Amino acid sequence: MAVDNATAVFEFLLIGISNYPEWRGTFFTLVLITYLSTLLGNGIVIFLIHSDPHLHTPMYFFLSNLSFLDLCYGTASMPQALVHCFSTHPYLSYPRCLTQMSVSLALATAECLLLAVMAYDRFVAISNPLSYSVVMNGPVCIWLAATSWGASFVLTAMLILSLRLHFCGANVINHFVCEIISLIKLACSDTTLNQLMILITGIFTLLLPFGFVLLSYVRIAAAVLRIRSAQGRLKAFSTCGSHLIVVTIFYGAAISMYMKPQSKSSPEQDKFISVFYGALTPMLNPLIYSLRNKDVKGAIRKVMMKRI
């Protein structure tokens, strides 16, 4: 990302919740609880999966990757929002702004791709259980996870390096964190290429993965309907339904942010929409995907019995 040396903008002012001073205390409390829950929930999942040999399966391998992603993703933004909540002048230097934005984009992109990989894993497990262990063997799982991480960093690097912004004095970012669309709006140079790159990146990281997830769940639903046991069908639909709700919240919020025309973008609305994929889903993922699972509950009981 290049910035003209003559620009007078060296730091940015994050508005955050400043427009609603009466909500600062409530916002701080909610974000703090959300962040601590994210750390605790995802930390427990990672610990249990790596300490219990019974959880060393492809599904839990991907879940541990997701939990680690959520830990990093939440840490990339929520502590900054907490620190700036009661700050009189919540300024962020340009290097810090760029770093935080790049890390958040890379982690969010990795989560988008990993959720698609997890949907494929569940589809193979339910539709073809006899060959599941062969199809989703160790090297394949590692390759899928590594591809998700690697592709996210490549796509983010392409997006960041494509930015050629010139700032003419405006330095107020109407957001809780340094966010790419909010930053682009401050530029006085032509941002057509930047918006095109965001659109292209969004197609590969949001629309296509979300479409694949939906298709996978349709196939999963068809496989579930073939289950003879009514109780088994109900349990499978309950699990898949909760997964699909969380996935839809994550992708839906991100798509509404990055895939709509910027002329119809509302900064106030966008920054609160970002809370859904930036804070809510990292907190909900361990509960929905892992902590309700009977295998994980069994691992928790084993740990507790060892402590007694």
N, C-alpha and C positions, 0 to 999 in steps of 0.2 A: 504494500500500500504506500503510495507516494503522496507527499503533501508539499506544496510549494514552500520554499524556504522563506519567502517573503510574507507568509501568512502570520498574523498576529495571534492566532489561536494556538495556545500550548496546553490548555486544559479545558475540561468541559464541566458544566454545572448540571448535576442530575437532580431533576425536580422530585422524582419519586412521589412521596405522599405529601409533599409540601403544600399542594393545593387544597389539601383536606387536613388542616392541623388538628381538628377535633378527633380525627381517626388515627392519629399517630400511635397512641398507646395501644389501641386495639390491634392495629396493623402489626406493631412490633411483637405483641404477645402471640398473635396467630402465626407469624413467620417463624418466631423462635420455637414454638411448639412443633410446627411443621418440620423445621430443620432438625430438631432433636429427635423427632419420631423417624425421620429419614435416616439419620445416623444409626439409631438403635435398631430399627427394623432391618435395614440392609446389612448392618454389621452382624446381627444375629444369623441372618441367612447365610452369609459368607462363612462364618465360623462353623455353623452346623454342617454345611455341605462339605467343607474341607476336612472336618474332623470325623465324620461318620462315613465309613466305607460303603454302606448301603446306599448312600446318596451319590456315589461316583458313577453316575449314568449321564447319557447325553443331555437329557432334559435339565438335570440339575447343574450340569456344566454350563449350559447357556444361562440358567437362572443366576448362577454366581457371577457370570459376566455382566448380566443386567444389574445386579445389585451393586457391583463395583462401579458400573457406569453411573448409576443413580447417586451413589455416594459422591463421586467426583462432580457430577452435574449440579447437584444441590450445593456443594461447597464452592463451586465457581461463581455462584450468584447470590445465594441467600445471606451469607455473612456480610457481604457488601451492603445489601439492602438493610440489614440490621444496624450496621455501623452508621449509615447515612440517615437513618430514620429520624434521629434527634439532632443531627448536625445542622448548625446554622448555615454553613457554606459547604455543602457536600460536593466539593470539586474533585475531579479525577484527572490526573495528568494524561496526556495523549498516549505515552507508551503503556501505561497501565490500562487505559481504555481499550487500546488495540489488543493487548494480551488477553484481557478478560473476555472480550468479544470473540476472539479466535478460539480460545479454549471452550467457551460455551457452545459455539457453533459446531466445533468438531465433536464434542460429546453428544450434543443433540442429534447430529447426523448419524453417529454411531448407534444411538438408541433406535432411531428410525429403521436402520438396516438390520439391527439385531432382532427387533420385534418381528420382522418379516422372516428371518431365519428360524426363530422360535415357532412361528406359525407353521412353517414347513416341517419342522421336527415333530410337532403334534399331529400334523396331517399324516406323515409316514407312520407314526406310532399307532394311530387309530385305524387307518385305512388298510395298512399292510403289516400287522403286528408280527407275523412269522418271520419276515425278512428285515424287521426294524434294526436289529443289532448288526446286521450285515451292511445295510445302507448307511446307517448313522454310526459308523465305527469311529474309533478315536481320532485317526488322522483327518477324517472328513469333518468331524466336529471342530477340531483345531483350525482347519483350513477355513471353514465357514465363519468362525469367530474372528480369526485374523483378517479375513477379507472385509468383514464389517468394520473393524477398527481401521484397517489400512485405507479402505475406500473413503471413509469419513475424513481422514486427515488430508488425503489427496484432493477431494472435492472442496474442503474448506480452504486449503492453500490456494486452489485455483480461484475461488471466490474472493479471497482477501487480496491476492496479487493482482486481480483485475481492477481493483479500486484505484482510481486516479482522481482524488478529490482535492479541490481548492476551497479553503474556508475564508470567508470575507468578514469575519467578526462575530457572527452568530455562534454561540457555544453552549446553548441551553438544550439539553437532552431531556425530553419529556418521557422519562422512563425510570425504572428502579435501578437498572444497570445499563452498561454501555451496550446498545443493541444496534445492529447494522442498519435497519431501515430508519431508525431515528437519527443515526449519524449521517446517513446519506441525505436526509432532508435538510441538514445544515449546510450542505455544499452549495456554493454559488456557481460551480462548473456544471457542465452537461453530465447528467447521471443516467442517460439512456442505456449505455452499455452495462452499467452496474445493475439496473433494474432487469435487464435481459438476462444477466448472469444469475441473479437471484431466482428468476423464473425457471431457467434451465436447471439449476441446482435443485429447486423445489420439486420439479417433475421427477428427477431421479431419486430424491431422498424422501419425498412425501407422497406424491400421487401414485407412483408405481409401487412402492412398498405397501402402501395402504390398500391399493387394489389387490395386490397379491395376498395380503392378510385376509381381506374379505373373501376372496376366492377360496383360500385354504379353509376358512371356517364354513363356507358353503359345502365344500367337499367333506369336511369333518361332520357337519350336520347330517349329510346323506349317509355317512358311515354309521353314525350314532343311531339313526332310524332303523338300521338293520339289526341292532342289538335286541335280542329277544326279551330280556328282562326289562320290565317297566321301570323298576327301581334303578337299574343300570343306566337306562336312557335318561331318566330324570337327573341322576347324579352327573352324567356327562354333560347334559345341557346346562345344568346349573354352573358347573365349572367353566365351560366354554363361554357361557353368557357373561359371567363376571369378567373373564379375560377380555372379551370383545368390548365391553363397556369401557374399561380402562384404556384399551388401545384406541377406541374411537375418540375418547376425550383428548388423548395425547395428539393423535394425528389431526383430529378435527380442529382443535385450537390452533395448532401450528399452520395448518392449511389456510384457515381464516386470516391468519396474520400475513403469510408470505405469498399466497397465491391469488390474492385479490388485487384489482387495480389500485395503485397508490393514491389516485385521485379520490377514491372512496374510503381512504384510510382515516380513522379517527385516533389520534395519539392517546387520548384518555381511555378510549375503549380498548385499544391494542395493548396497552401496558397492563391492564387488568386481565385480559385474555391470556397474556403470557404467563400469568400465575398458574393456570391450569396445567400447562406442559412443563413449566420450569420448577414448580414447587409441589403441586398436588399429586401428579403421577409418580414422581420419585418416592413420595411417602406411601402411596397406595400400592405400588407394585409388589413389595415384599408381602403385604397382607393378602392381596388377591392371588398372586402366583405361588406363594410358598407357605406362609405361616398357617393357612387353612388346610394344607395338604396333610393327609394322614401320615405319610412317611416323615415329613418334617416334624409333625407333632410327636411321633415316636422318637425321633432324634433328640427332641427337647426333653422328653421324659428320661431318656438314657443319661443325658448330661446332668439333669437334676438328681437322679438316683446316685450318680457318682459323687455328687457334692454332699449327699446326706451321710 
